[in-house]
Amino acid sequence: MAALLLRHVGRHCLRAHLNAQLCIRNAAPLGTTAKEEMERFWKKNTSSNRPLSPHLTIYKWSLPMALSVCHRGSGIAMSGGVSLFGLSALLLPGNFESYLMFVKSLCLGPTLIYSAKFVLVFPLMYHSLNGIRHLLWDLGKGLAISQVWLSGVAVVVLAVLSSGGLAAL
């Protein structure tokens, strides 16, 4: 459709070489400039004494809101972690085995090792399960408020349980 529109406009502009009034007659005049629009916008907002936009502090936090923030945060954290791991693999001397032997030589207790593994695997499990939840929403399933809350609790419980199981391996 867009190609047909471009071809139609192009033909009219090519004909403009023969008749200069054709393109001028079909051109839409600009009403105002962007600067004038912004001045009008700010004048209206300052005269009405309205705030610019609501801030997070005026909202009552709910589980779906917190899970949305955590989903974005876990995605950013995992992206940063993978990037840092890749850069460290390229830039640091030695290989992975030498660093693994170094960690083993520290004689860390099993509780600390389990906790570290849980901290590493939880964002992955949470983000994956919440991503499945979002895919179901894209299909139009589970959009009722009660189902949103129930699926949110299910995501958190399953993420904790699966992370605990994976960290125990």
N, C-alpha and C positions, 0 to 999 in steps of 0.2 A: 504494500500500500504506500509506504514511504517512498519507494523507488518511483512509483507512478506520479506521486506528487512532485518529486524533484524533477522528473522528466517534463512534466507539464510547466513548472515554473521556469525551467531552463529554456524550453521552447519559446515561452513568452519573452524572456530576456534576450534571446537571440533575435527575435523579431523586433526588439527595441532598437536595434541598430538601424532598422528601416523606419521605425516610428518611435521616437524618443518618449512620447507621451504614454506609451503602453505600460512600462514599468513604473513610472511615476504615478499613473492613475491607479494601479493595483497595490501600491505600497501603503501600509498602514502607518499613520503618523504616531509618533511616540508622545504619550500624554505628559509624563513628567520624567525627570531624570532620577537616578537612584539616590542621589544626594538629597533632592527635594523630598522624596518618599521617606528617607530616614529622618530628616528634620521634622516632617509631619508626624511620624511615628513617635519620636521622642517628645515632641510638644504635647501630643495627646496623652502619653503615659505620665509625664510629669505633672500635667494639669489635673489628672484624675487621682493622683497620689496612690496609685496601685503599686504593689511590689513588682519587681522585675519578673520573678518566677517563684513558685513555692520552693522552699528549701526542705531537705530531708528531715529536719528537726520537727516539722509540723505534722509529719505523718506518724500514725501509730504503726510500729513494726509488726508484721505478721509473718507467719511461717513461709508462705509463698514468696513474699518480698525478700526475706532473708536467704531463702534457697536460690533465688535469682541472682542475688549479689554474690553468694558463694560459688555459684556455677561459673560466673564470669571470672571471679578471683581464682578459682582452681584452674581454669583454662589459661589465664595469664601466668600463673605460677608454674604450671607444667611447661608452657612454652619457654619461659625463662630458664627453668631447670634443664631442659633438654639442650637449649642453646649453650648454657654454661658448661654442661657436660661435654658437648661436642667441641667447644673451644678449648676446654682443658685437655681433652684427649689430643688435640692438635698441638697445643703450645707447651704442655708440661713435659719434662724429660721422663724417660722410662715408659713402661707399658702398664696395662691394667693389672697384670699379675703382681707387679711390684707394689702397687698401691694396696691391693688386696692383702698381700703378705704384711704390709705395714699396719693395716687395721687389725689383722689377726694378732700381731705382736703386741698390740696395746693391752691385750687381756681384758677386754671389756666384759662385763657381766652379761648373762643371758637376758636379763630384764632390759638392759640398755639397748642391746642388739635388737630385741623384739620391738621395743618402742621405736627405734629408728626405722626399722622395716615398716612398721605400721604407719608412721608419719610419711614415709615415701609412697606407700601404696594407697593410702586413703584418698588423696586427691584424684588419682586415676580412677578408682572404683566409683567415687561419688560423681565425677564428671561423666563417666560412661553411663551409669545408671540414670542420671538426670538427663543425659542426652537422649536416651531411649524414651524417657518420659516426654521430652519435647517432641520427638518424632511421632509419638502417639497423639499428642496435641495437634500436630500438623495434619494428621488423618482425621481430626475432628472427634477424637475419643477422649473422654475424661475431662471435659471442660466445665462441668458443673462445679460449683464452689466446694461442695462436700467432697467430690472426687479429687479436686486439686489438693485439698488438705490431706486426704487419705493417701494419695500417691506421693505427696511430699514426705509424709511420715514413713511410708514404705521405702522410699529412696534412701532416707537417712539410716533406717534400721538395716536394710540390706547392705549399704555401703560399710557400715561399722562391722557387721558380721562377716562379710566377704573380705574385708581388709584384715580383720583379726585372723581369719583362716589362712589367707595368703602370707601374712607375716609369720605365722607359725611354721611355715614350710622351711 
